[in-house]
Amino acid sequence: MPTMKQQSGKDGLKARGPYANGQQRREEFVSRAFGVFATSGFQRLSLRKIAQELGVSHAALSYHFPSKEDLLQAVFELQSEHDRPLLEKALAERGLLDLLPELVRQNEAIPGLIQLDATMQAEGIRPDHPAHDFTVQRINQLNFDILRELERERDRGRLRPDLNLEITARQLTAMVRGLQMQWLYDPTLDMAAHMTAFLSLLRP
C-alpha cells in the first residue's frame, strides 16, 4: 500500500494538508506551553488548566498531548532540537572546557527555562510523581553528554590524566544545576566566572 508521500494527484495533496496544519498546531502548543510551565511549575497544573492558559479547548490540546507529561516532554525536546545542532558544532570546534562557561552565561537570557528545569528537578524527586521517570532520563542524558565531551577533551590532552571522568562528569552537572539554582535567587551571581574557576582545576 502506498504511503501518504507516495500518493500522487489531487487526493495525495489533500492528505498532506491536514497533517501539515496539525503539526503546525502541535508546535504552536508546545512553544506557548513553555511559558505556562515556567510560570506555574508542573505539579499544580492540569491539562485542562494548561488549555485554559493557552486559550484553547481541552479537547484540542489533549488530541495532540494525552497528558501534561507528554506536553512537558515535547517542550524540552523542542528546546533540545533547536539548540543541539549549533551546540554539537561548537563543541567539536572548541571543546567543553572552553565552551561550558559561555553556555552557562547564555542561559541567563532564558530564566524561564532555568526555573522550569529547577522546578522539575524538585517536583520529580518522588518515585510516584508522574514526571519522575522523565526527569531521571534527562539527568542521565546530561551526565552521559558531559562524560562523552570529557572523554574527547582527555583524548585531546586537555585534561589532567589523574581524573576519574565519571566522577568529574557528575561534579560538572551538579555544579551547573547548583549555580543555576543560586542564580535564580541572586541574579547578580556570575555563574560563568565560577564555572571557569572550577574548570581550570581540571586542566593539565
Secondary structure as GFF3:
##gff-version 3
##sequence-region A 1 204
A	DSSP	alpha_helix	9	40	.	.	.	ID=ss1
A	DSSP	alpha_helix	47	54	.	.	.	ID=ss2
A	DSSP	alpha_helix	58	64	.	.	.	ID=ss3
A	DSSP	alpha_helix	68	94	.	.	.	ID=ss4
A	DSSP	alpha_helix	96	107	.	.	.	ID=ss5
A	DSSP	alpha_helix	111	123	.	.	.	ID=ss6
A	DSSP	alpha_helix	132	155	.	.	.	ID=ss7
A	DSSP	alpha_helix	165	185	.	.	.	ID=ss8
A	DSSP	alpha_helix	191	200	.	.	.	ID=ss9
###
